[in-house]
Structure formats: C-alpha cells, structure tokens
Amino acid sequence: MRQSIRRRRSVRGDDLVTFISHTAAASGAELATVRLATALEAKGVATSVLFTDTGPMVEELHRRAIPVNVVSGPFDSSRVRIGGSVTALPIGVWHMVHTGWTLGGFAKQSGSTILVAESTKALLMGTIAARRARLPLIWHVHDRISSEYFGTALASIIRVLGWVVSAGYIANSTSTLKSLLTSRKRAVVAYPGIEPVVVPSREPRPPAEVEIAMVGRLERWKGQDLLLRALAVSAFRPSVTFVGGAHFGEDFGTELTELARELGLQDRVTFAGHVSDPTSILADADIAVHCSRTTEPFGQVIVEAMAAGCAVIAANSGGPLEIVSDGVDGLLVDPTDTTSFAAALDSLIEDSDRRSEMAERARATSTRFTIEETAAIVAQFLGVADRDGVGGRGRG
C-alpha cells in the first residue's frame, strides 16, 4: 500500500519531519508517534510517517490527515526479533537494508528534511534511508537499551550503532536516556504526552465493589500474571479487566486464561482484548495497575490512568519513578514480591477515602505530561519552526 508522494512544507520554514517505524500496530511507541505527529502539525510543523507494514495506525493517521506511506518490501519484522531464529537473522537484516534503501527514496522524493527513527529496527533502516536521501537521522528511543531486554552483547552493539549513525537522541524518559551512549551527542528527554481527556469525578466504590484495570499488550514482561498471583492472596475479591491483545505472534493470553482458572479467579477476570481507546474502561476503574517485570522505559498507560481518575499502583523501577510519587499520587511496588504487591492492592481497596484522594492527586500529576509540551520540546530540539516562532537547537 502506498499513498501518493507529495512535497510538503511547514507553515514557517522548509522543514518536513518524517517518522520511520517498522510496524503500524497499536503499540505504545506507535501511538506516541501518532500523537506527536498530530501535535507537531498543530504547531505548524509539517510531518509524515513511513511504515514498513500496514496496521491500525495507518488508518488512524489518515483520520488525522497526516500523510502516511506504507513501503511494501521483503522485510518481515518477525525475522529480526529477540529470541527469534538465528538462521533467519541475516536474511532479515538484509531485507531491512533493502527496505531502508526504498525508504530513502520515498523520503527524498517527498522533500523530507529530517528523518526520525521510531524503533531499534527503524534505526537500522533509517541509517540506510538517511544515507540515500542525504538527511540527518534522529533516533527517537522508546526502549531502554539494556541487557535486561536485549542481552549484553546485542545491547552494546545497538548503543554503539545509535551513537555512530544518529545525529541525536530523543529519549522517552531519563531512564531511557541513561541507557544510551550520549558523549558529544545532542540529546533531550521528551516524555510521551497524552491528549486531553475529560473524565468527571465520581464517588469511590466500597471495597466489595472495587474495579481494577490493567492496560498493556499481553506479553510476559508486562506482568499480567503477577497481578493474577497477587489477587489470589488478596484479602478482597475485586473484579479485574485486562485490556490489550497479543502481538508479534505471541499467545500469552491463553496462558493467562489458564492461570486465572488455576487460581480460582476466572469469575472475576475479564480479557477485553485490544481496545483502540481504553479511556472509558479506565474511567470506570477504581485502581489501575502497572506491573512490568522488566524495567519499563516510561509507562504511558500510567499517565492515561491518572488522567482518567484512577488510583495507580506501578512497578518501582525505570520510567514509573519519573511519573509517580510513592504514597502521594500512587503506590510504587516490586511486582515480583507477591506479598507486598497484594498488600498494596489491599491498602487501596480497603481505604476508599485514601483511594479517592490519591486519584485526585494523580489527575493533577497527569497534567505535567501533555502532548503539546512534548511537541514543543521536540520542535525546539529538531530546530524546526512553529507558529509561535519556537525553534533552535535542543540541549546537549
């Protein structure tokens, strides 16, 4: 699928920021990219997006009138992934190089002036694309480049590659930025902002009627099973809704369903699947849980839950530490410690006044993470103009 290429210019200046992503799935990084492109356009900065596969984000960008192209080619994302086939890796990398060359042709014809790689795979493809189009490449880093996720050797390779090929970094958190090689590189932290939501306050439910929500892809590292195990030893019997589907060929959902049955929780657990906008589910929940067993780079769903008026329990590492003030606007826990996790849940379920007060403070905290602020930081960093004349270089 390809949209006709057209040259675009921002309201002020000759900049066209083109984002490159290897997937158009409705995942955190891709949702953040769509929001950022929209907010930049609202500030008068021309944007476009290049995907190497089709998916829900393509239609969403069409709906928002953001130019988008899907570059069909030999690249198959499943060939290059953590834990994938070693024998398929060289073929996958070659396909990424080939696709990168095609992306460079698109960028050149459309009049792009800056390329922004939105994933690690996009970084490799963007390297080739930037060389062909003779454009600067910025790496928008949504993942912590650490051994915890990539393994020691691969994480080191990715860090060095990013340092060599990119002109600078946009990191989604300070935690993410610290996982990169930044010596003599321009870099900025731009938290993934959320779009405005209006959710009216409501009376807290009594302990026996509390609703819990957890939003996130059904993947082992996201830790949905940890919540189930904590609920199994909880003193209360809240209802729980898991929002999110499985991606990239994984089937963790089946394992979670079986675990819920083994723990005797099947009557209290709902798997809602992928929901394009989970705001209504979060708005109806009393408590939102984030319990990634692997360090989260940021945690957009935490901010979304806060804005929706939930009391939040989040993992005590990585990005969530930059969002939640423990005991003030949420609770931070080690989700792998079942006893402590369950105790945190019980403390909020039992005390409806504390739960309500924490939720109100969470609403106030969420206003620090707006997409308008994100766009302003990114526009300044990239040196592109906006309607208010904001421009120049980001901090190093």
Salt bridges, closest charged atoms under 4 A:
GLU41 OE2 - ARG8 NH2 2.93
GLU60 OE2 - ARG63 NH2 2.59
GLU60 OE2 - ARG64 NE 2.70
GLU118 OE2 - HIS140 ND1 2.95
GLU118 OE1 - HIS142 NE2 2.67
GLU148 OE1 - ARG144 NH1 3.55
GLU195 OE2 - ARG64 NH1 2.64
GLU219 OE1 - ARG217 NH2 2.50
ASP225 OD1 - ARG293 NH1 2.96
GLU255 OE1 - ARG220 NH2 2.66
ASP284 OD1 - ARG205 NH2 2.85
ASP286 OD1 - ARG202 NH1 3.41
ASP286 OD2 - ARG205 NH1 2.75
ASP286 OD1 - ARG355 NH1 3.75
GLU296 OE2 - LYS222 NZ 3.47
GLU296 OE1 - HIS290 NE2 3.09
GLU304 OE2 - ARG35 NH2 2.56
GLU360 OE2 - ARG363 NE 3.27
ASP386 OD2 - LYS43 NZ 3.32
